[in-house]
Amino acid sequence: MEFYKEYTDDRLTSACTQLNADVQNNEQWRSEVVGYASLDGCSSVLVRWIGLSSTPFKGE
């Protein structure tokens, strides 16, 4: 299974904090940053996730 997920700063957590939480919660999944943007202090990170079809992704 493969999918892309975008992490964006919000009022409570930064994009990096959200990404780090998903990395810790999904150790069997491989992540690769494929895009990054920052504008006026707001960051956005696009990540490609690759995992086994039998291992569910833990997150939103």
Summary of the structure (lengths in Angstrom):
residues: 60
radius of gyration: 11.9
end to end distance: 16.1
largest distance: 40.2
contacts: 138
relative contact order: 0.35
helix: 18%
strand: 43%
